Amino acid sequence: MTTEAPLPATSVSPTARQILTRGRGIAIALLLLLAGAIAIAVVRSGDRHGTLDPRSVDPQGSRAVAALLDERGVSTRVITTLDEARAATGPDTTLLVAAPDLLTAHQQRQLHEATADSGGRTLLVAPGVTSVETLAPGVTADPANSAHSTLEPACDLPAARRAGNADTGGIRYTTTRLDADECYPSRRLATLLRLPATAGGDTIVLGAPDILFNDRLDEHGNASLALQLLGSRPHLVWYLPSLSDTTATDPDDEQGLLDLLPSGWLWGTLQLFIAAAVAALWRARRLGPLVPEKLPVAIRASETAEGRARLYRKANARDRAATALRSTTRTRLAPLVGVPASQAHTPEVLLPALSAHLHGDGQHLHTLLFGPPPHDDTALITLADQLDALEREVRRP
């Protein structure tokens, strides 16, 4: 039995170096994009650091107003959680909520319940449309902001009249409360509201945070208005809502991922899918009959066989590989033993002719030519060797 010399191995798979070379441009672009995103985040975080923080000396911090309050005997304490804010409410305390819009609906409801009958003062800094309706019932935020920053008091609130013009221009508010003080109007809508509450307390809705900033405190009547609004009680609690606050989630109002997405995203995604399907139908190649085409270069049969073998191996298609080997072998053996090509794949015709030609066991031939697929790669190689040996034996004179 002779063995054929193996053909030199060929491969069309790219090497590791080729993969690195091809992906180098994409990797560099991704690194540049990541670096740009980090740089933008750092710059923006630097700009926003300490905003409305009474410990910050940045231009938009509030260290100056805290220092002036301290000179007047008003203590300032910074808190970051809702539980601390609820515990701090009382008739001798002013609770300043620096960013009401960062509170969830659950937190807003709990905060309003704690401050409604506390007897103290609650100051809301620029609450938006959704937060002001919960934290200050009866008040509605107008979608359009005021056109000017510096406004006149135009009300009878003593603090506003003593302060005079101030930079309260920002969000404008309307209220259904008849006992509310509406000050610093812009186009007939107030940018500062005082809403009296039970037990001598009240709620202040401030349309803009400018009067609390370090770099704006010395302009107009900003300092006077800020000190009067924040200094009416001996204790000032400065609430800076934090995203890490564990009270942000309502245990009775659990939502899934789809509930968190606005309805517009769902409709937008559906439209994108429809557009992609239309584009695919427009640009896709039309299917038709196969057209033979001459290859630009000659390809050796061994390379074609090796390429197909690699595909079979990648897909673990040992059954299809074995079927192809057996079918080809039967097609070549049939004319050698006098069987028509049309009946080469019929066991009842091919096997008796082979047995008579070889004087061998028909059962072994049946297993070899029509048996089950091999269970592993070793069995597949053994099957190929046995088929080659069978064909050589039949061809032997």
Backbone torsions as a table, in degrees:
resi	resn	phi	psi	omega
1	MET	NA	124.7	-177.8
2	THR	-104.2	151.3	178.6
3	THR	-113.0	142.7	179.9
4	GLU	-80.9	144.7	178.5
5	ALA	-68.3	130.7	-178.6
6	PRO	-65.9	143.1	178.0
7	LEU	-77.9	151.0	178.2
8	PRO	-61.0	136.1	-177.1
9	ALA	-69.3	135.7	175.7
10	THR	-122.6	151.2	-177.7
11	SER	-147.9	137.1	175.8
12	VAL	-104.5	1.5	179.7
13	SER	-73.2	134.9	180.0
14	PRO	-69.0	145.0	177.1
15	THR	-77.8	169.4	179.8
16	ALA	-62.1	-37.1	179.8
17	ARG	-66.3	-39.4	178.3
18	GLN	-65.4	-38.9	179.0
19	ILE	-63.6	-42.7	179.0
20	LEU	-64.9	-38.8	-179.8
21	THR	-65.7	-43.0	-179.0
22	ARG	-68.2	-37.3	-176.6
23	GLY	-89.1	3.3	-177.4
24	ARG	-64.2	-43.7	-179.3
25	GLY	-63.1	-43.4	179.5
26	ILE	-64.9	-41.0	179.8
27	ALA	-63.2	-41.9	179.2
28	ILE	-64.2	-41.9	179.1
29	ALA	-62.5	-41.7	179.0
30	LEU	-65.2	-40.2	178.7
31	LEU	-64.2	-41.2	177.9
32	LEU	-64.2	-40.5	178.4
33	LEU	-63.4	-43.3	179.2
34	LEU	-64.6	-42.1	179.1
35	ALA	-63.4	-40.9	177.6
36	GLY	-63.2	-41.2	179.4
37	ALA	-64.4	-41.0	178.4
38	ILE	-64.9	-41.5	179.8
39	ALA	-62.7	-43.7	179.1
40	ILE	-63.4	-42.0	179.6
41	ALA	-62.9	-41.2	179.3
42	VAL	-64.4	-44.0	-179.3
43	VAL	-63.9	-44.9	-178.2
44	ARG	-68.9	-37.9	178.3
45	SER	-65.8	-33.5	176.9
46	GLY	-66.7	-37.6	179.5
47	ASP	-67.4	-34.8	-174.6
48	ARG	-96.2	2.3	-177.4
49	HIS	-64.6	128.0	174.2
50	GLY	76.1	17.4	179.3
51	THR	-63.2	125.7	-179.5
52	LEU	57.6	27.6	176.7
53	ASP	-98.4	122.0	-177.6
54	PRO	-68.7	-5.4	175.9
55	ARG	-98.0	-5.7	-173.4
56	SER	-96.7	138.0	175.5
57	VAL	-100.3	9.0	176.0
58	ASP	-64.0	160.4	-178.9
59	PRO	-52.9	-36.8	-179.1
60	GLN	-102.0	16.4	170.2
61	GLY	-81.9	-177.3	-175.8
62	SER	-133.3	29.4	179.9
63	ARG	-64.4	-35.0	-176.6
64	ALA	-63.7	-47.0	-178.5
65	VAL	-68.2	-33.0	176.7
66	ALA	-66.3	-38.4	178.5
67	ALA	-66.3	-41.9	178.7
68	LEU	-64.6	-38.2	177.5
69	LEU	-66.4	-37.5	179.5
70	ASP	-64.4	-37.0	176.6
71	GLU	-63.8	-26.5	179.9
72	ARG	-95.2	11.2	174.9
73	GLY	84.7	14.2	178.6
74	VAL	-99.1	117.9	178.8
75	SER	-81.7	142.4	-179.3
76	THR	-119.0	129.0	178.6
77	ARG	-128.0	132.2	-178.9
78	VAL	-97.3	132.0	175.8
79	ILE	-129.8	159.9	-176.9
80	THR	-130.9	0.1	-177.8
81	THR	-123.4	156.8	-179.8
82	LEU	-68.7	-37.2	180.0
83	ASP	-60.9	-40.2	177.4
84	GLU	-66.0	-38.6	-179.9
85	ALA	-65.5	-41.8	-179.9
86	ARG	-66.5	-38.2	-179.1
87	ALA	-72.2	-23.3	-175.0
88	ALA	-86.2	-11.3	-176.8
89	THR	-66.8	144.8	178.6
90	GLY	177.6	169.4	-176.6
91	PRO	-66.7	-20.9	-179.2
92	ASP	-102.8	20.4	-173.7
93	THR	-128.9	139.0	168.8
94	THR	-105.1	122.3	179.4
95	LEU	-102.9	114.0	177.5
96	LEU	-99.9	123.4	177.6
97	VAL	-102.5	106.4	-170.1
98	ALA	-71.6	-34.3	-177.0
99	ALA	-140.0	78.5	-177.0
100	PRO	-61.0	-29.7	-176.9
101	ASP	-70.1	-17.0	177.4
102	LEU	-77.3	-15.0	179.3
103	LEU	-78.1	141.8	174.8
104	THR	-75.7	168.1	-180.0
105	ALA	-60.5	-36.6	178.1
106	HIS	-64.6	-43.9	178.6
107	GLN	-66.2	-39.4	179.6
108	GLN	-62.2	-42.2	178.8
109	ARG	-63.6	-43.4	-179.3
110	GLN	-66.3	-39.4	179.9
111	LEU	-66.2	-40.9	179.2
112	HIS	-65.1	-39.6	178.0
113	GLU	-61.9	-35.6	-178.0
114	ALA	-76.0	-30.0	-174.8
115	THR	-97.8	-15.3	-173.0
116	ALA	-59.5	-43.7	-176.0
117	ASP	-117.1	24.9	-176.8
118	SER	-77.4	-22.1	-177.0
119	GLY	83.3	-3.2	178.9
120	GLY	-98.1	-169.8	179.2
121	ARG	-108.4	138.5	175.1
122	THR	-119.3	124.8	-179.8
123	LEU	-114.6	118.8	-179.6
124	LEU	-101.5	120.8	-177.2
125	VAL	-93.4	110.0	175.3
126	ALA	50.6	54.5	175.2
127	PRO	-69.9	143.2	-178.1
128	GLY	-86.2	-165.4	-173.2
129	VAL	-62.1	-46.9	-174.6
130	THR	-79.1	-40.3	-174.8
131	SER	-72.6	-35.9	-175.8
132	VAL	-68.9	-31.2	-179.6
133	GLU	-68.3	-27.6	179.0
134	THR	-89.0	-43.5	-176.6
135	LEU	-78.6	-25.7	179.0
136	ALA	-136.3	79.1	-177.8
137	PRO	-56.1	139.8	-178.1
138	GLY	93.8	-2.5	-179.9
139	VAL	-113.2	138.5	179.2
140	THR	-126.6	135.4	178.7
141	ALA	-89.7	134.9	178.4
142	ASP	-81.8	139.7	-179.3
143	PRO	-62.5	-29.3	-177.6
144	ALA	-95.4	129.3	177.9
145	ASN	-78.0	168.4	179.2
146	SER	-70.3	151.4	-177.3
147	ALA	-78.2	-25.0	-176.8
148	HIS	-124.5	152.3	179.4
149	SER	-84.7	-45.2	-177.2
150	THR	-90.3	124.1	-175.7
151	LEU	-131.2	162.1	177.5
152	GLU	-92.5	152.6	-176.0
153	PRO	-61.2	-54.4	179.1
154	ALA	50.5	42.3	176.9
155	CYS	-156.1	174.3	-177.4
156	ASP	-98.9	7.4	178.7
157	LEU	-66.1	121.8	-175.5
158	PRO	-55.6	-41.5	-179.1
159	ALA	-62.1	-39.9	-179.1
160	ALA	-71.6	-38.6	-178.8
161	ARG	-67.8	-38.0	178.7
162	ARG	-70.1	-35.0	-177.7
163	ALA	-75.4	-35.2	-176.9
164	GLY	76.4	-149.9	-178.3
165	ASN	-60.1	141.4	-179.1
166	ALA	-151.7	159.8	-179.0
167	ASP	-87.3	73.3	178.1
168	THR	-103.2	-3.7	-175.7
169	GLY	-63.2	126.3	-178.7
170	GLY	-178.2	-118.6	176.8
171	ILE	-74.1	137.7	179.7
172	ARG	-105.4	149.4	-173.3
173	TYR	-131.5	150.6	169.2
174	THR	-124.1	153.9	-178.3
175	THR	-142.8	151.1	175.0
176	THR	-96.6	-0.9	179.8
177	ARG	-77.3	122.7	-179.5
178	LEU	-76.3	-21.9	-178.2
179	ASP	-93.3	8.5	-177.0
180	ALA	-81.4	146.2	172.4
181	ASP	-94.0	120.6	-178.0
182	GLU	-108.9	112.1	-172.8
183	CYS	-123.6	164.8	178.4
184	TYR	48.5	62.4	-177.3
185	PRO	-75.5	150.4	172.6
186	SER	-131.6	113.4	-174.8
187	ARG	53.0	49.1	173.4
188	ARG	70.0	6.9	175.4
189	LEU	-115.1	134.9	-172.8
190	ALA	-76.2	147.3	172.1
191	THR	-108.4	-0.8	173.4
192	LEU	-142.5	126.4	179.5
193	LEU	-124.3	141.5	169.8
194	ARG	-119.2	122.5	-177.6
195	LEU	-114.4	108.4	179.1
196	PRO	-63.6	146.7	178.3
197	ALA	-128.2	175.4	-179.5
198	THR	-70.2	163.2	177.6
199	ALA	60.5	25.4	175.0
200	GLY	82.0	3.4	179.0
201	GLY	-87.0	176.5	177.3
202	ASP	-159.2	168.4	176.8
203	THR	-124.9	129.4	178.2
204	ILE	-106.9	126.0	175.7
205	VAL	-108.5	114.1	-176.1
206	LEU	-107.9	125.9	-173.2
207	GLY	-75.6	-17.8	-178.8
208	ALA	-150.1	149.3	-178.7
209	PRO	-88.5	5.2	-169.4
210	ASP	-58.5	-36.4	-176.1
211	ILE	-68.3	-10.8	-179.6
212	LEU	-100.5	-8.9	-176.8
213	PHE	-75.6	147.0	178.2
214	ASN	-59.5	-42.6	-174.8
215	ASP	-83.2	-1.3	179.1
216	ARG	-119.4	-4.0	-172.9
217	LEU	-66.1	-31.2	-176.5
218	ASP	-90.0	9.8	-179.6
219	GLU	-101.3	140.6	175.5
220	HIS	53.4	-136.4	178.4
221	GLY	-104.2	27.4	-175.7
222	ASN	-61.2	-48.3	-177.7
223	ALA	-62.7	-42.8	-179.9
224	SER	-62.0	-46.5	-178.8
225	LEU	-65.3	-41.9	-178.9
226	ALA	-64.4	-43.9	-178.6
227	LEU	-66.4	-37.2	179.3
228	GLN	-70.5	-39.2	-179.0
229	LEU	-71.1	-35.3	-175.9
230	LEU	-96.7	-14.1	-174.6
231	GLY	-104.6	16.6	-179.3
232	SER	-76.2	-16.1	178.0
233	ARG	-124.7	156.1	-177.3
234	PRO	-71.2	-17.0	-177.5
235	HIS	-124.1	133.2	176.8
236	LEU	-118.0	122.0	177.0
237	VAL	-107.2	117.7	-174.6
238	TRP	-100.7	106.8	-174.7
239	TYR	-95.2	112.2	174.3
240	LEU	-105.5	97.1	-177.6
241	PRO	-55.8	140.1	-178.7
242	SER	-117.5	141.7	178.4
243	LEU	-70.9	-16.5	-179.9
244	SER	-89.0	3.5	-179.7
245	ASP	-65.4	126.0	-177.0
246	THR	-71.2	-14.1	179.7
247	THR	-83.2	3.8	-177.0
248	ALA	-67.3	-25.9	-176.5
249	THR	-99.2	131.2	176.2
250	ASP	-86.4	116.5	-178.2
251	PRO	-63.9	-22.4	-179.9
252	ASP	-92.3	2.1	-176.4
253	ASP	-134.8	60.0	179.8
254	GLU	-76.2	136.9	-177.9
255	GLN	-125.4	146.9	176.0
256	GLY	-87.2	-179.5	-177.9
257	LEU	-63.3	-41.4	-179.2
258	LEU	-67.3	-29.1	178.8
259	ASP	-69.5	-26.9	-179.1
260	LEU	-80.2	-17.8	-179.8
261	LEU	-85.7	133.5	176.3
262	PRO	-67.1	154.0	-176.5
263	SER	-61.0	-29.4	179.5
264	GLY	-61.5	-33.7	178.9
265	TRP	-66.8	-38.5	-179.6
266	LEU	-64.7	-44.8	178.5
267	TRP	-66.7	-37.9	178.2
268	GLY	-64.2	-40.2	178.2
269	THR	-64.7	-40.9	178.2
270	LEU	-62.2	-41.0	178.8
271	GLN	-65.3	-37.3	177.6
272	LEU	-64.1	-41.3	177.7
273	PHE	-62.5	-42.5	179.3
274	ILE	-64.7	-42.6	178.8
275	ALA	-63.3	-39.3	178.8
276	ALA	-65.4	-40.0	179.0
277	ALA	-65.6	-41.8	178.5
278	VAL	-64.0	-41.7	179.2
279	ALA	-64.6	-37.7	178.6
280	ALA	-65.4	-41.3	178.1
281	LEU	-66.2	-33.8	-177.9
282	TRP	-73.7	-43.3	-172.7
283	ARG	-96.0	-11.5	-176.2
284	ALA	-68.4	149.3	178.5
285	ARG	-73.5	138.4	179.7
286	ARG	-77.1	134.5	179.4
287	LEU	-81.7	140.7	178.8
288	GLY	-153.7	-169.6	179.5
289	PRO	-64.9	151.1	178.7
290	LEU	-68.4	136.4	-179.9
291	VAL	-114.2	118.1	178.4
292	PRO	-66.2	141.7	-178.1
293	GLU	-139.1	133.6	178.7
294	LYS	-73.9	134.6	179.1
295	LEU	-71.8	145.2	-179.5
296	PRO	-70.0	-21.5	178.4
297	VAL	-134.8	158.1	177.3
298	ALA	-83.7	132.4	179.7
299	ILE	-113.3	130.6	-179.7
300	ARG	-67.1	146.3	-180.0
301	ALA	-62.0	-33.0	-179.8
302	SER	-64.8	-35.6	178.4
303	GLU	-69.1	-39.5	177.2
304	THR	-62.6	-44.8	179.8
305	ALA	-63.4	-39.8	-179.9
306	GLU	-68.1	-39.6	178.2
307	GLY	-63.5	-42.5	177.9
308	ARG	-65.8	-37.6	178.3
309	ALA	-63.1	-39.0	178.0
310	ARG	-63.5	-38.4	177.8
311	LEU	-64.9	-44.0	177.1
312	TYR	-59.7	-43.7	-177.9
313	ARG	-66.1	-41.2	179.9
314	LYS	-62.7	-34.8	-179.6
315	ALA	-91.1	2.7	-176.1
316	ASN	53.6	37.7	-176.5
317	ALA	-94.0	61.8	178.9
318	ARG	-65.7	-31.9	-179.8
319	ASP	-65.3	-42.6	179.9
320	ARG	-70.3	-37.1	177.7
321	ALA	-64.2	-43.6	179.2
322	ALA	-65.0	-39.5	178.7
323	THR	-63.0	-42.0	178.7
324	ALA	-63.9	-42.1	179.1
325	LEU	-63.4	-45.7	-178.5
326	ARG	-67.4	-41.6	-179.1
327	SER	-62.9	-43.5	179.5
328	THR	-64.6	-40.6	179.2
329	THR	-64.2	-43.2	179.5
330	ARG	-63.7	-39.2	179.6
331	THR	-63.3	-37.8	179.8
332	ARG	-78.5	-29.6	-177.5
333	LEU	-79.1	-31.3	-173.3
334	ALA	-55.6	-51.3	-179.9
335	PRO	-68.0	-21.3	179.6
336	LEU	-72.2	-25.8	-179.8
337	VAL	-110.3	12.6	174.5
338	GLY	82.5	26.4	179.0
339	VAL	-105.7	132.4	178.4
340	PRO	-59.7	150.1	-179.1
341	ALA	-62.3	-29.7	-179.8
342	SER	-67.9	-21.4	-178.5
343	GLN	-113.0	20.0	-178.2
344	ALA	-68.2	-22.5	-176.1
345	HIS	-107.2	18.7	177.3
346	THR	-103.4	112.6	-176.4
347	PRO	-59.0	-37.0	-176.2
348	GLU	-65.5	-21.2	-178.9
349	VAL	-101.6	-44.7	-174.0
350	LEU	-73.1	-43.8	-173.4
351	LEU	-66.3	-43.6	177.3
352	PRO	-61.0	-37.9	179.7
353	ALA	-66.3	-39.5	177.8
354	LEU	-67.2	-41.3	179.8
355	SER	-63.0	-40.5	179.2
356	ALA	-67.7	-34.4	-179.2
357	HIS	-73.6	-35.6	-175.2
358	LEU	-100.5	-15.3	-176.0
359	HIS	58.9	43.0	-176.4
360	GLY	-119.5	-168.3	-177.4
361	ASP	-84.1	120.8	180.0
362	GLY	-68.1	-29.5	-179.9
363	GLN	-66.2	-39.7	177.4
364	HIS	-64.2	-40.2	178.3
365	LEU	-65.4	-37.2	179.3
366	HIS	-63.8	-44.1	178.8
367	THR	-64.3	-36.9	-177.4
368	LEU	-71.8	-43.1	-173.6
369	LEU	-93.8	-24.9	-175.9
370	PHE	-131.3	15.5	-174.6
371	GLY	-76.3	-175.2	-179.8
372	PRO	-72.5	162.0	179.2
373	PRO	-68.7	152.7	179.5
374	PRO	-68.5	151.9	-175.1
375	HIS	-90.9	-14.0	177.1
376	ASP	-152.1	177.9	-177.3
377	ASP	-67.0	-34.5	178.8
378	THR	-63.3	-42.6	178.8
379	ALA	-65.5	-33.8	178.4
380	LEU	-66.8	-41.5	177.7
381	ILE	-64.9	-41.5	177.7
382	THR	-61.0	-41.1	178.9
383	LEU	-62.3	-43.4	179.2
384	ALA	-62.5	-41.0	178.5
385	ASP	-64.2	-42.4	-179.4
386	GLN	-65.8	-37.9	177.8
387	LEU	-65.9	-40.9	176.7
388	ASP	-62.9	-41.4	179.8
389	ALA	-65.0	-39.0	179.1
390	LEU	-64.0	-43.7	-178.7
391	GLU	-66.6	-37.6	177.8
392	ARG	-66.1	-35.7	179.9
393	GLU	-68.5	-38.9	178.8
394	VAL	-68.0	-36.7	-179.0
395	ARG	-77.1	-14.7	-178.1
396	ARG	-66.0	131.5	-177.2
397	PRO	-71.7	NA	NA
